[in-house]
Amino acid sequence: MKNRKEYDSIGGINVPVDKYWGASTQRSSKYFDIGDFLVRPIVIKSIAIIKKAAAIVNAKNGDLDKRISKAIIRAANEVVSGKLKDNFPLKVWQTGSGTQTNMNVNEVIANRAIEILGGKKGSKKPVHPNDHVNKSQSTNDVFPSAMHMAIAIRATGKLIPSLNLLNLQLKKKSKEFKKIVKIGRTHLQDATPLTLGQEFSGYHFQLTKCIERIKRALEEIYFLAQGGTAVGTGLNTRKGFDKKIVSEIKKITKLPFKPSPNKFASLAAHDAIVNFSGTMNTTAVCLMKIAN
């Protein structure tokens, strides 16, 4: 395997010549090689959307050269589409806050943008992974935002439509089976009669409430930490950056994301995700009940 030399604050390290990641990713891959569970593609996609949105806003603010911005946007689009999917080798077990994964995305986008602009991979010229791709951001606001985005994208794009499809069939069956009489069961014994339609109406009602709970939980998920940077103060961003970048994310995803009203809470805690996880537990119990 041919390698190229990439450098960071620690020094030089060999990176496979055909890959777009850089020194930070290579070190993490080496020193945190724990298990087989990789960071999920939807999280990578969400981070890339943030990078794209940041490049758009930074260019509009006059803080990023438009030529560099366009190259970053193009590279980010390739990450989102899955074209560069073989460039994200990191496991979920890594140092706190997801710094290595944020840098993995920064490095891949930077090196691809350099290539787009006719430069040499690993040179950090004319596109730098930190100074340009990560501009006006920190892992501390990027990763919490990406987690919220990943949940919202999957919930609205796959989970809720699938549950709605199942629930529609349960509703149809409750009507189709309304004349089929069966014996109820309680305490492992026969009980009083009911119709199979009535039984299925119970399943339909259960799942309806689960879907409602998921949608309510999503209302908190739509708030993003982006713009809080390292500790929630928004250091190294222009005033109003949080509103502008979330507006761009909203346009890209077509989901109703909003800036978190308190970045300190959004960086330090993940209560909204814990709450959403609770709705997943309830839905799992509901589906297990129906299946059995």
N, C-alpha and C positions, 0 to 999 in steps of 0.2 A: 504494500500500500504506500502510495506517495503522500508525503506530508508537506505542509508549509509551516513556517514559524510565525506564530502570533504572540503579541506581547500585552501584558497588563502590569499593574503596580508591583507584582511579585517577580516578574521577569518573563522569559520566553518559554513557550510550550509548543510542541508539535500538534498540528491539527490536520485531519485528513484533507487533502487538497481539493477533493470533490464536494466538500461540505461547506455550508455558508456560516456555520457557527464560529465563534472565536475562542479566545483564551479562557474567559470566565466559564463558558459552557464546558469546555474540555476539562478544566480542573474539577468542576462539579461532577462531571461524568466519572472521573477517576476516583475522587475521594468520597463520593456519596453513592457508590454503586451498591445500593441496598434493594434487594427484591427485584421484581419484574414489572411492577405497576408504574407505568409512565404517566406523566401529567396528561390529562385528557385533552384530545384535540379541540373540544369546544372551549376549553379554557385558553388554549393557544389562540384560537380564532378570536376570542373576545379581547385578548390583549392586543392582537394585531389591529382590531377595530379601534381600540384606544389610541394606538400609535398613528393610525391614519387620521383620526379626528384631531389629534394634537398637531400633526403636521399641517393640517388645513388651517387651524386657528392660529398657530404660530406664524404661518406665512401671511395670513390676513392682518395680524398685528404688526407685521414688519420685523419680526424677530427671527425669521428663518428665510434664507434665500429661496425664491420661488422654484428655481431649478432643482434644488435639493429637496424641497417639499414635494414636488411632482414625482421625483424618483422614489422617495419614501412611500408615498401613496401607492404608486404602482407595485412596489415590493410588498407592501402590506396587503394589497389586494390578492397577490399571489399566495400569501400565507393563508388568507381567509378562504380562498378557493380550494386549498389543499394541494396546490402545485408543489409546495416546498415541504410537504409533510414529513419527509425523511430527514429533516434537519432539527428535529426536536427529541433528543435522546434521553432527556433527564427523567429520573424517577421522582415520585411524589415526596420521597424522604430526602429532605435537604434542609439547609439552614433556615432560620425564621424569616417570615414575611414573604417568602417566595422570590427572593432576590435573584437566585440563579435562573429561574424560569423567565423572569422579566428581562434579565440580561441575555438569555438565550434568544428571545424574540428580538431584542434590540440588535444583537450581533447579526442575526440572520437577515433582518431587514436592511441593516447598514451595509453588509457585504453585497447583498443583491442590488441595493441602490448604487453602490460603487461600481458594480459591474454594468449596470444600466447606463451609467454616466461615462463608461469607458475606462474606469480605473482598475486597480489591482486589488483583489480580495485580500483582506488583512492589513491593508495600508492605512485604514481609517481616514483616507482622503479620497474624495472631498466630503465623505459622509462619516461622521463619528457616531458610534452606538450610543454614547452618553450625551455628548454635546448637541446632537441633532435629533436622533430618534427618540431619546428619553427626555428631550427638552420640556421644561415646565411640568415634569412628573417625578414621582418617586415610586419605588416598589410598594411603599406603604399605602399609597392611594390607588395605584394601578391594580394590585392583586385583589384587594377587597372589591373594587369595581368590577373586575373581570369575573369574580365568583358570582356576583349578583347578576351580571349580564348573561353568564352561562346558564344559570338557573332559569332566568326569564326566557331566554331563547329556546331552551329545551321544553320548558313548561308550556309555552304558548304555541310552539311549532310542532310538538310531538305528543306530550303528555295529555294536555287538555283535549285536543282533537281525538285522541285514541279513547279517552274516557267517555267523551261525548258520543262516539260511535257505538261503544258498548252500551251506554245508557239508553240510546235510541232503540237498540234491539231489545233491551229489557222492558222498555215501555211497550213495544209492539207485542212482546210475548205476554205481558200482563193482560192485554186485550184478547189476544189469540187464545189464551188458556182460561178465559173467564168462566167457561162452562164445564171445565174439568174439575170434578170434586175429588178431593183426597183427604186422607186422615192426617190430622196434625200430630206431632210427636212432642212429648215432654217427659223428662225424667226417664228416658229410654222406654217409654210406653206410648201406646196409642192414646190420642186425646180427642178433642172434638173436631168435626169436619171444617174444612175451608176449601176454597178453590185454588188451583195451581196459579191462576191469574192473580189472586190476592197475595200469594206468596211472592210472585215475581214483582208485584207492585211495591212490596217491601224492599226488594233489592234495588228497584229503580229509585225509590225515595232515598235509600242509603247513599247510593252513588251520586245522586243529585246534590245532596248535602256535602259530600266530599269535594265535588267540583266547586261548589260555592266557597268552601273553606280555602281551597287552593287559590282561587281568584282573590280572596280577601288577603291571604298571606302574600300574594304577589304585589299588592299595593305597597308594602314595605320594601320588597325586593327592588322595586323600581327606583328607589333612592340610591344614588351613587356617591361614593367618597371622592371621586375624581376632582382634583383641584385643591385637595387638602395638603398635597405633597407629603413631606416627611413626618410631620407631627400633627397636622390638622390646621396649621396657621396659613397655609397657602404660600409659604416662603418660596421665592424665585418664580412666582407667576405674576402676571399683570392682574390688576383689579378686574373682576368679572370673568376671569378665565374659566372658572368652574362652570358658570352658566353657558358660556360659549362652547366649551368642549362637550358638555352633556347634550347641548342642542344638536351638535354634529353627530354624536353617537345615536341620538334619537332619529335623526334623518337616515343614517346608514342602516339601522336595525329595524326601523319602522315600529318601535316599541316606545311606550310613554315614560321613558326614563326622566328623572328629575335630579337636580343637585341636592345632596343631603343638606338639611338645614343646620346640622351640627357635625362638622367633619371630625371632631375629636372623638365622638362616640362611634362614628362610622369606621374610623381607623382602628380604634382600640377594642371594639366589641363586634360580635357577629350575631346579635340577638335576632335580627330579621331572618337569618339563615337557620338558626335554631328553631324559630317559630315555623318556618316553612318545612323543616325536617319533621316537625310534629304532625303537620298535615299529611306528609308522606306516610308516616306510621299509621295514622288513622285510615288512610286510603288502603294501605296494605292489609290491615285488619278487615276492612270492609270486603275487599276482593277475596280474601281467604274465606270469609263467611259465605260469600256467594258460591265460591268454588266447591265448598264442602257441604 
